Amino acid sequence: MKIEFAPRQIPFQRRLQTASVLQWVFSFLCLAQCCIVLFVLLLFTRFWLISALYALWWAFDWDTPNKGGRRLRCTRNCIAWQYMKDYFPITLVKTVDLDPGTNYIFGFHPHGIMVAGAFINFCTEATGFSKQFPGLTPHMMMLNLWFRAPFFRDYLMSGGLIPSDKESASYLLRKEGGGNVIIIAVGGAQEALDARPGAFTLLLESRKGFVRLAIEHGTPLVPVFSFGENELYDQVENPKGSWLRWTQECLQKVMGISLPLFHARGIFQYTFGFIPYRRPIYTVVGKPIQVKKKHNPSQDEVDELHQRYLEALCKLFEEHKLKYDVPEDRHLSFR
C-alpha cells in the first residue's frame, strides 16, 4: 500500500482545522475512559481530595443531566468548533422559521459514525443555531452510559447534551413557555453499522418511541437530514449475516454502543487513520409536523404519525438532494 503524505506547505489555518477535529475525535473515542482512569488514579495519590470532593459533588448533582443539564456559553462558543466547522465544512440549512414559544423534537438522520453534523450544529454555535432559530435552545440526546463517567459528564452537559431517555426529554417538553428543542439521532448506534459513503438506508421502521413521546406532549416533530454525514468515513464490509456483523450486533445489545470498524485519513497522511475526510455536510432542518396531544395514544395513532413522519422526511430528502450532489436516482430506504 502506497502512503500519500500531506504536503509540507499547508496553510496554518488548515492545520488548526485538523487539530480541532483531532481533539474532537479523541473526545468521542477516548475522553470518557481517560476521565474514569484519572478519577480512580487520583484516589491513590496525594491529590485524592480532588476525587473525594468531586464524588460528593457528583452525588449532589446526580440528577442534573436528567433536568436539562448545565450548558456553558464558553464551551458552545469555543473557537475550536469554528475551525472544526470549516474543516469539512458544515452548514446548517433552515427551511422555515420555528416559533420560539413552542417545544420541538428534531429527528436527526442519518446517525453516521460520529454524528459530526448534529454535534457542530446543535451542541455548538459554530453554524449559528441561536441566530437562525432565535429563542430556541437545542438539547442533543446522547447514550445514558456516558453521563456516568466522572468529569466527562460535565463536559457533555456544558455543550447542551442530555441523556437519551424518556425522563430527560419529558422534563424539557413539559416546561411552560416552549423554546426547547430535543434532538434525537433516531437510528442510534445500530444505524452506525451501516454508515458508509453512498448509504441512504435508515433504521427507522421500528423506531417509534420518539413519535409516541411527541403525541404524549403534543410536540411538533421536525425531520432533519444531514447530507454528507455518511461520507466522512469508510467502513469495513459487514453485511447482514456475516460473522463481523453478528459480533457487532451482539456487542451493541450488551454494551449499548456499536463498534463500527471505520477508517479515513491520518494527521500527516491521507491513506489511513481515524481523522474524517474533508467532505461537506449540509444539515437541512425541515418543516414541523403538527401533533395533537394525547396522554395515552393507541398503536394506530402512533403508526399514523410515524408514517406521516417518514413521508415528510422523504419529501425533505427529495427536495434537497440535487443541491447536495446526491444522484437523482438515489432515494431513502428504511429498515
Phi, psi and chi 1 to 4 in degrees:
 res  aa     phi    psi   chi1   chi2   chi3   chi4
   1 MET       -  125.4  179.6  176.2   62.7      -
   2 LYS   -85.6  128.1 -175.4  178.1  179.9 -179.0
   3 ILE   -91.2  127.8  -61.3  176.8      -      -
   4 GLU   -96.3  107.1 -178.9 -173.6   -3.1      -
   5 PHE   -82.8  150.7  -71.4   96.5      -      -
   6 ALA   -71.3  145.8      -      -      -      -
   7 PRO   -60.6  149.7  -17.3   28.8      -      -
   8 ARG   -69.5  -38.8  -69.8 -175.0  178.5 -178.3
   9 GLN   -88.9   87.8  -59.3  -59.3  -38.7      -
  10 ILE  -118.7  133.4  -68.1 -179.9      -      -
  11 PRO   -52.5  140.3  -25.3   34.4      -      -
  12 PHE   -57.5  -33.0 -175.4   61.6      -      -
  13 GLN   -59.8  -41.3 -162.0   80.5   -6.7      -
  14 ARG   -69.7  -32.9  -74.1  174.7   66.2   88.2
  15 ARG   -65.8  -38.7  -66.0 -171.9 -175.5  -83.2
  16 LEU   -64.8  -38.8  -71.5  175.2      -      -
  17 GLN   -62.3  -44.7  -67.2  169.0    6.1      -
  18 THR   -64.2  -40.5  -57.4      -      -      -
  19 ALA   -62.8  -39.2      -      -      -      -
  20 SER   -67.0  -38.1   68.2      -      -      -
  21 VAL   -69.7  -37.0  172.3      -      -      -
  22 LEU   -60.5  -45.2  174.9   62.2      -      -
  23 GLN   -67.0  -31.5   65.0   81.1   26.6      -
  24 TRP   -69.7  -43.1  172.7   71.8      -      -
  25 VAL   -62.0  -42.4  170.8      -      -      -
  26 PHE   -60.8  -43.5  170.9   80.3      -      -
  27 SER   -61.7  -41.6  -62.1      -      -      -
  28 PHE   -66.8  -40.0 -167.2   94.9      -      -
  29 LEU   -94.6  -32.5  -62.3  178.4      -      -
  30 CYS  -129.3  -18.4  -54.6      -      -      -
  31 LEU   -64.3  -39.7 -173.6   56.4      -      -
  32 ALA   -60.4  -44.7      -      -      -      -
  33 GLN   -64.4  -39.9  -63.6   87.9  -33.9      -
  34 CYS   -64.2  -38.5  -69.6      -      -      -
  35 CYS   -65.4  -40.7  -72.7      -      -      -
  36 ILE   -63.9  -45.6  -66.5  170.7      -      -
  37 VAL   -61.8  -43.7  170.9      -      -      -
  38 LEU   -60.5  -44.6  176.1   63.7      -      -
  39 PHE   -59.0  -43.5  178.1   80.7      -      -
  40 VAL   -71.4  -44.6  173.7      -      -      -
  41 LEU   -63.4  -37.6  -71.1 -179.9      -      -
  42 LEU   -60.0  -29.6  -75.5  175.0      -      -
  43 LEU   -64.0  -21.0  -70.1  171.6      -      -
  44 PHE  -108.0   19.6  -61.9   94.8      -      -
  45 THR  -126.5  178.5   70.1      -      -      -
  46 ARG   -68.9   -8.0   60.2  178.5  177.5  173.0
  47 PHE   -97.3   21.7  -58.8  107.7      -      -
  48 TRP   -57.1  -27.2   62.9  -90.9      -      -
  49 LEU   -63.0  -29.5 -170.8   58.7      -      -
  50 ILE   -61.3  -49.1  -64.9  175.4      -      -
  51 SER   -67.3  -36.9  -72.3      -      -      -
  52 ALA   -64.5  -45.1      -      -      -      -
  53 LEU   -67.4  -38.1  -69.9  175.0      -      -
  54 TYR   -64.6  -38.2 -176.8   85.0      -      -
  55 ALA   -61.0  -40.0      -      -      -      -
  56 LEU   -64.9  -44.6  -70.5  174.3      -      -
  57 TRP   -62.7  -40.7  161.0 -109.2      -      -
  58 TRP   -60.5  -44.4 -168.2    2.9      -      -
  59 ALA   -63.5  -40.6      -      -      -      -
  60 PHE   -68.2  -34.1  174.0   78.7      -      -
  61 ASP  -100.0   12.1 -164.5   53.9      -      -
  62 TRP   -55.1  -40.9 -175.5  -96.5      -      -
  63 ASP   -87.7   -3.8  -71.1  -27.2      -      -
  64 THR   -57.5  -42.5  -61.4      -      -      -
  65 PRO   -58.8  -31.7  -25.0   35.1      -      -
  66 ASN   -82.5   -4.2  -56.2  106.2      -      -
  67 LYS  -121.4   43.2  -64.1 -178.1  178.1  178.2
  68 GLY    95.0   -9.0      -      -      -      -
  69 GLY    74.8 -160.5      -      -      -      -
  70 ARG  -148.4   82.5 -177.0  172.7   49.6 -111.9
  71 ARG   -75.5  149.4   67.6 -177.0   54.7 -130.7
  72 LEU  -122.4  128.9  -63.1  177.1      -      -
  73 ARG   -61.7  -37.0 -176.8  176.8  -63.2  178.8
  74 CYS   -65.0  -34.6   60.0      -      -      -
  75 THR   -69.6  -47.0  -59.3      -      -      -
  76 ARG   -67.6  -26.8  -68.2 -179.5   57.2   84.1
  77 ASN  -102.0   11.7  -71.3  -78.6      -      -
  78 CYS   -57.3  137.4  178.3      -      -      -
  79 ILE   -62.5  -24.4 -171.3   63.5      -      -
  80 ALA   -58.9  -33.9      -      -      -      -
  81 TRP   -70.9  -30.4  -51.1  133.7      -      -
  82 GLN   -64.0  -43.3  -71.3  -71.2  -22.4      -
  83 TYR   -65.3  -39.2  -72.3  120.6      -      -
  84 MET   -64.8  -42.0 -178.9  175.5  165.2      -
  85 LYS   -59.2  -40.0 -177.8 -100.1  -65.5 -175.5
  86 ASP   -75.5  -20.9  -66.7  -24.3      -      -
  87 TYR   -59.5  -43.6  173.0   89.9      -      -
  88 PHE   -77.6  -58.5  -64.2   97.0      -      -
  89 PRO   -88.3  170.6   31.7  -33.3      -      -
  90 ILE  -114.3  135.1  -62.7  174.4      -      -
  91 THR  -129.2  134.9  -55.4      -      -      -
  92 LEU   -97.0  122.9  179.0   63.1      -      -
  93 VAL  -112.4  118.3 -179.2      -      -      -
  94 LYS   -97.4  132.8 -179.6  176.0   76.0  169.5
  95 THR  -102.6  -28.4   58.7      -      -      -
  96 VAL  -145.5  158.5  -64.9      -      -      -
  97 ASP   -75.7  145.7  -68.7  -32.0      -      -
  98 LEU  -115.5  137.8  -62.5  179.9      -      -
  99 ASP   -69.8  119.3 -179.8    8.9      -      -
 100 PRO   -69.0   -8.9   25.2  -34.1      -      -
 101 GLY   -91.2    7.9      -      -      -      -
 102 THR  -123.5  146.2  -57.7      -      -      -
 103 ASN   -87.0  153.1  -66.3  -40.2      -      -
 104 TYR  -138.1  155.1  -64.1   93.0      -      -
 105 ILE  -116.6  117.8  -65.1  176.7      -      -
 106 PHE   -93.3  125.2  -77.4   13.3      -      -
 107 GLY   -94.9  113.3      -      -      -      -
 108 PHE   -96.1  131.6 -178.4   86.4      -      -
 109 HIS  -142.8  146.9  -47.3  -86.2      -      -
 110 PRO   -82.8  170.7   32.4  -35.3      -      -
 111 HIS   -67.3  -38.1 -177.8  -77.8      -      -
 112 GLY    68.1 -165.1      -      -      -      -
 113 ILE   -81.9  -47.9  -63.7  -67.5      -      -
 114 MET  -127.0   17.0  -65.4 -171.1 -173.4      -
 115 VAL    42.7   49.5  -76.2      -      -      -
 116 ALA   -60.3  -43.1      -      -      -      -
 117 GLY   -63.2  -42.6      -      -      -      -
 118 ALA   -65.1  -41.7      -      -      -      -
 119 PHE   -62.2  -52.8  177.9   81.5      -      -
 120 ILE   -66.6  -40.2  -75.0  -64.5      -      -
 121 ASN   -74.8  -34.7  -74.6  -52.2      -      -
 122 PHE  -115.5  -17.1  -54.6  123.7      -      -
 123 CYS  -105.5   -3.0  -59.2      -      -      -
 124 THR  -138.3  174.4   81.5      -      -      -
 125 GLU  -107.5   18.3  -71.1  -64.1  -27.6      -
 126 ALA   -61.6  -33.2      -      -      -      -
 127 THR  -102.8    7.7   54.6      -      -      -
 128 GLY    76.2   41.7      -      -      -      -
 129 PHE   -56.0  -47.6  180.0   90.2      -      -
 130 SER   -65.4  -26.6  -65.1      -      -      -
 131 LYS   -80.7  -37.3  -67.2 -179.9  179.8  178.0
 132 GLN   -76.2  -34.0  -67.5 -154.3   50.2      -
 133 PHE  -126.0   69.6  -61.0   99.9      -      -
 134 PRO   -60.3  139.4   21.0  -31.8      -      -
 135 GLY    88.8   -5.4      -      -      -      -
 136 LEU  -106.1  139.9  -65.2  178.5      -      -
 137 THR  -116.3  114.7  -56.7      -      -      -
 138 PRO   -82.4  141.7   30.1  -33.3      -      -
 139 HIS  -131.9  102.7  -57.6  -91.9      -      -
 140 MET   -79.6  133.5 -179.9   77.8 -174.3      -
 141 MET   -91.5  139.2  -56.6 -163.4   83.6      -
 142 MET  -137.1  154.1 -170.2  174.2 -175.4      -
 143 LEU   -49.2  131.7 -168.2   65.6      -      -
 144 ASN   -54.3  -33.9  -56.6   32.1      -      -
 145 LEU   -50.7  -40.7  169.5   69.8      -      -
 146 TRP   -70.7  -18.7  -58.3  121.3      -      -
 147 PHE   -84.1    4.2  -69.2   88.4      -      -
 148 ARG  -101.6    4.8  -60.9  -64.0  176.8 -108.3
 149 ALA   -94.5  121.9      -      -      -      -
 150 PRO   -60.2  146.8   22.8  -33.4      -      -
 151 PHE    70.0  -48.5  -54.2  125.9      -      -
 152 PHE   -62.5  -37.1 -172.5   63.5      -      -
 153 ARG   -58.5  -38.5   67.6 -171.5  -72.6  -84.9
 154 ASP   -70.1  -36.0  -59.3  -80.1      -      -
 155 TYR   -63.4  -43.9  173.6   63.9      -      -
 156 LEU   -62.2  -47.5  -66.0  178.5      -      -
 157 MET   -62.9  -31.6  -73.1 -168.0  -69.0      -
 158 SER   -64.4  -23.2   69.8      -      -      -
 159 GLY   -92.6   -1.4      -      -      -      -
 160 GLY    95.3   13.1      -      -      -      -
 161 LEU   -82.8  149.3  -72.0  108.0      -      -
 162 ILE  -136.0  160.4   61.3  172.4      -      -
 163 PRO   -64.3  149.1  -21.0   33.2      -      -
 164 SER   -90.0   67.1   56.1      -      -      -
 165 ASP  -134.3  164.4   55.6   40.4      -      -
 166 LYS   -64.2  -36.3 -173.0  175.1 -179.4  178.9
 167 GLU   -60.3  -45.8  176.3 -171.4   -7.1      -
 168 SER   -65.9  -42.9  -59.1      -      -      -
 169 ALA   -66.9  -44.2      -      -      -      -
 170 SER   -63.7  -35.7  -64.6      -      -      -
 171 TYR   -57.1  -42.7  177.3   85.0      -      -
 172 LEU   -78.5  -37.8  -68.2  167.5      -      -
 173 LEU   -71.7  -21.2  -63.3  178.0      -      -
 174 ARG   -80.8  -13.9  -77.7 -165.0  -58.0  -96.9
 175 LYS   -65.8  133.9  -79.0 -165.9  169.2 -176.0
 176 GLU   -72.8  151.6  -62.4  -67.4  -26.0      -
 177 GLY    93.6  -13.6      -      -      -      -
 178 GLY    69.2 -161.0      -      -      -      -
 179 GLY    91.4   -0.4      -      -      -      -
 180 ASN  -103.4  136.6  -70.9  -57.7      -      -
 181 VAL  -121.2  122.1  177.2      -      -      -
 182 ILE   -97.2  123.4  -54.1  -63.3      -      -
 183 ILE  -106.7  120.9  -59.8  100.8      -      -
 184 ILE  -120.1  119.9  -55.3  174.0      -      -
 185 ALA   -79.0   90.8      -      -      -      -
 186 VAL   -58.9  -39.9 -178.5      -      -      -
 187 GLY   -67.6  -24.2      -      -      -      -
 188 GLY    63.0 -166.2      -      -      -      -
 189 ALA   -61.2  -31.7      -      -      -      -
 190 GLN   -64.7  -36.0 -168.9  174.3  -11.7      -
 191 GLU   -67.3  -26.1 -170.0  176.8   83.5      -
 192 ALA   -60.2  -24.2      -      -      -      -
 193 LEU   -69.2  -13.6  -62.6  176.8      -      -
 194 ASP  -109.8    7.9  -69.5  -42.1      -      -
 195 ALA   -81.2  111.4      -      -      -      -
 196 ARG  -158.1  158.2   51.3  177.0   47.5   85.3
 197 PRO   -52.1  133.8  -29.0   36.8      -      -
 198 GLY    85.1    1.4      -      -      -      -
 199 ALA   -85.9  132.0      -      -      -      -
 200 PHE  -133.5   31.7  -65.3  102.9      -      -
 201 THR  -102.6  124.9  -60.9      -      -      -
 202 LEU  -109.9  140.8  -55.8  179.2      -      -
 203 LEU   -84.8   95.7 -178.8   59.0      -      -
 204 LEU  -143.3  -21.3 -163.8   51.7      -      -
 205 GLU   -59.1  -39.1  -76.7 -172.4  -15.9      -
 206 SER  -100.7   -0.5   60.9      -      -      -
 207 ARG   -89.9   97.4  -60.9  -66.2  173.1  103.5
 208 LYS  -125.9    1.4  -60.6 -179.5 -179.0 -179.2
 209 GLY   -61.3  -39.3      -      -      -      -
 210 PHE   -68.1  -28.2   73.3  107.1      -      -
 211 VAL   -71.2  -45.4  173.9      -      -      -
 212 ARG   -61.0  -41.0 -176.6  176.1  -66.2  -84.8
 213 LEU   -59.8  -42.2 -177.9   69.5      -      -
 214 ALA   -63.0  -41.3      -      -      -      -
 215 ILE   -68.0  -43.2  -63.2  174.9      -      -
 216 GLU   -61.9  -27.1  -69.7  176.0  -10.3      -
 217 HIS  -109.7   -1.5  -66.2  -83.1      -      -
 218 GLY    62.9   36.2      -      -      -      -
 219 THR   -98.4  128.1  -54.0      -      -      -
 220 PRO   -61.2  142.3  -23.2   33.8      -      -
 221 LEU   -97.9  134.7  -77.6  171.1      -      -
 222 VAL  -122.9  114.6  179.9      -      -      -
 223 PRO   -74.1  137.5   26.5  -32.2      -      -
 224 VAL  -130.9  125.4  178.3      -      -      -
 225 PHE  -119.4  130.0 -164.5   88.2      -      -
 226 SER  -105.7   95.8 -164.3      -      -      -
 227 PHE   -68.5  128.5  -68.4   89.4      -      -
 228 GLY    99.3   -8.9      -      -      -      -
 229 GLU   -60.4  -37.3 -164.5   73.6   41.0      -
 230 ASN   -85.1   -1.0  -79.2  -19.3      -      -
 231 GLU   -91.6   -3.1  -50.8  -59.8  -46.1      -
 232 LEU   -78.9  -26.3  -54.1 -174.9      -      -
 233 TYR  -137.5  149.4  -73.9   98.6      -      -
 234 ASP   -89.3  158.2  -67.7  -47.8      -      -
 235 GLN  -137.8  141.4 -174.4  172.5  172.9      -
 236 VAL   -58.3  135.9  173.9      -      -      -
 237 GLU   -57.5  127.1  -70.9  -63.1  -34.7      -
 238 ASN  -140.9   61.0   57.3  -15.7      -      -
 239 PRO   -62.2  154.5   24.4  -34.3      -      -
 240 LYS   -54.8  133.5  -76.8  -77.6 -172.2 -179.0
 241 GLY    96.3  -15.2      -      -      -      -
 242 SER   -75.9  157.7   65.8      -      -      -
 243 TRP   -64.9  -34.1   68.9  -92.6      -      -
 244 LEU   -65.4  -45.1  175.7   57.2      -      -
 245 ARG   -65.4  -39.6 -175.9   57.8  168.8 -103.5
 246 TRP   -60.9  -43.4  178.4   84.9      -      -
 247 THR   -64.4  -44.8  -57.4      -      -      -
 248 GLN   -62.3  -41.4  -70.4  172.9  -38.3      -
 249 GLU   -69.5  -35.9  -69.8  179.0  -16.5      -
 250 CYS   -64.5  -44.1  -73.2      -      -      -
 251 LEU   -63.7  -37.4  -71.1  172.1      -      -
 252 GLN   -64.9  -39.1 -166.2  -89.7  -33.3      -
 253 LYS   -67.7  -37.8  -69.7  176.3 -177.9  177.7
 254 VAL   -78.0  -46.0  173.1      -      -      -
 255 MET   -94.6  -22.2  -58.4  168.2   58.8      -
 256 GLY    86.8   -8.8      -      -      -      -
 257 ILE  -121.8  147.9   57.2  176.2      -      -
 258 SER   -95.9  159.1   63.3      -      -      -
 259 LEU  -126.0   71.3  -63.2  172.5      -      -
 260 PRO   -67.2  139.9   25.5  -34.3      -      -
 261 LEU   -90.4   89.0  -60.4 -179.0      -      -
 262 PHE  -108.6  161.0   60.1   90.7      -      -
 263 HIS  -160.9  158.0   56.3   91.9      -      -
 264 ALA  -151.3 -102.8      -      -      -      -
 265 ARG  -127.1  172.7   51.0  158.6  -70.5 -171.0
 266 GLY  -106.3 -168.7      -      -      -      -
 267 ILE   -78.8  -45.2  -56.8  171.6      -      -
 268 PHE  -111.7    4.3  -56.7  111.2      -      -
 269 GLN  -147.5  160.3   45.0   75.4   29.7      -
 270 TYR  -106.7   12.3  -59.3  141.6      -      -
 271 THR   -94.3  -40.5  -53.2      -      -      -
 272 PHE  -154.7  158.5   59.8   88.5      -      -
 273 GLY   144.9 -173.3      -      -      -      -
 274 PHE  -110.6    6.5  -64.2  111.2      -      -
 275 ILE   -81.6  129.6  -56.0  -63.9      -      -
 276 PRO   -65.7  156.1   24.1  -33.9      -      -
 277 TYR   -65.7  154.5  -63.9  122.3      -      -
 278 ARG   -82.6   88.0  -77.4 -177.9 -178.6  -94.9
 279 ARG  -133.0  137.3  -68.0  174.2 -179.4  168.2
 280 PRO   -67.6  146.7   24.0  -33.6      -      -
 281 ILE  -123.4  129.8  -62.5  174.1      -      -
 282 TYR  -121.2  109.0  -61.4   92.3      -      -
 283 THR   -95.9  109.1  -56.9      -      -      -
 284 VAL  -100.5  120.7 -175.8      -      -      -
 285 VAL   -94.1  117.9  179.8      -      -      -
 286 GLY   -83.4 -166.4      -      -      -      -
 287 LYS   -85.8  143.5  -59.8  176.0 -178.4  178.4
 288 PRO   -70.4  142.5   22.7  -31.0      -      -
 289 ILE   -98.5  116.2  -57.2  168.6      -      -
 290 GLN   -68.7  140.8  -62.1  -56.0  -42.7      -
 291 VAL  -128.6  131.7  178.0      -      -      -
 292 LYS   -86.1  129.2 -174.5  176.7  180.0 -179.7
 293 LYS   -72.5  135.0 -176.1  175.8 -179.0  179.3
 294 LYS  -152.1  126.7 -173.9  173.9 -177.4 -179.3
 295 HIS   -61.9  -44.1  176.3   64.6      -      -
 296 ASN  -129.9   78.3 -170.1   22.4      -      -
 297 PRO   -68.1  148.0   26.1  -35.0      -      -
 298 SER   -76.6  165.9   66.1      -      -      -
 299 GLN   -64.4  -34.6 -171.4   59.1   49.6      -
 300 ASP   -63.3  -40.4  -73.5  -17.3      -      -
 301 GLU   -67.3  -39.1  -69.8  169.5  -39.0      -
 302 VAL   -64.6  -44.1  171.4      -      -      -
 303 ASP   -63.2  -39.4  -69.2  -16.9      -      -
 304 GLU   -64.7  -44.7 -171.7  -88.1  -26.2      -
 305 LEU   -69.3  -36.8  178.6   57.0      -      -
 306 HIS   -60.6  -41.3 -175.6  -98.9      -      -
 307 GLN   -65.4  -41.3 -176.2   60.0   37.7      -
 308 ARG   -60.6  -38.4  -74.7  170.1   54.6 -159.3
 309 TYR   -65.8  -44.7 -179.3   84.5      -      -
 310 LEU   -59.0  -42.5  -66.0 -176.9      -      -
 311 GLU   -65.3  -41.5  -68.3  170.8   -2.1      -
 312 ALA   -65.7  -38.7      -      -      -      -
 313 LEU   -66.2  -42.9 -179.9   60.6      -      -
 314 CYS   -62.5  -41.7  -73.1      -      -      -
 315 LYS   -62.6  -42.4 -177.6  179.5  178.6 -178.2
 316 LEU   -60.6  -44.9  179.8   70.8      -      -
 317 PHE   -62.6  -46.8  177.5   81.6      -      -
 318 GLU   -65.9  -36.4  -65.9  -64.6  -28.7      -
 319 GLU   -69.1  -25.1  -72.8  177.7  -11.9      -
 320 HIS  -117.2   -9.4  -66.4  -87.1      -      -
 321 LYS   -62.0  -37.9   67.3 -179.7 -176.4 -178.7
 322 LEU   -67.9  -28.4  -64.7 -178.7      -      -
 323 LYS   -66.3  -28.5  -58.8  176.8 -169.5  175.1
 324 TYR  -115.9   34.2  -54.2  123.2      -      -
 325 ASP    63.2   31.1  -61.1  -36.0      -      -
 326 VAL   -93.2  127.1  176.9      -      -      -
 327 PRO   -55.4  145.8  -25.6   35.1      -      -
 328 GLU   -61.1  -28.5 -171.3  171.6    3.4      -
 329 ASP   -86.3    2.9   61.6  -13.9      -      -
 330 ARG   -94.2  135.9  -62.1  -54.4  -56.6  -85.7
 331 HIS  -135.8  159.9  -52.9  -76.1      -      -
 332 LEU   -71.5  143.9  -72.5 -176.8      -      -
 333 SER  -132.1  155.5   59.7      -      -      -
 334 PHE  -125.4  149.7  -54.7  105.1      -      -
 335 ARG  -141.0      -   64.5  176.6 -178.0   87.3
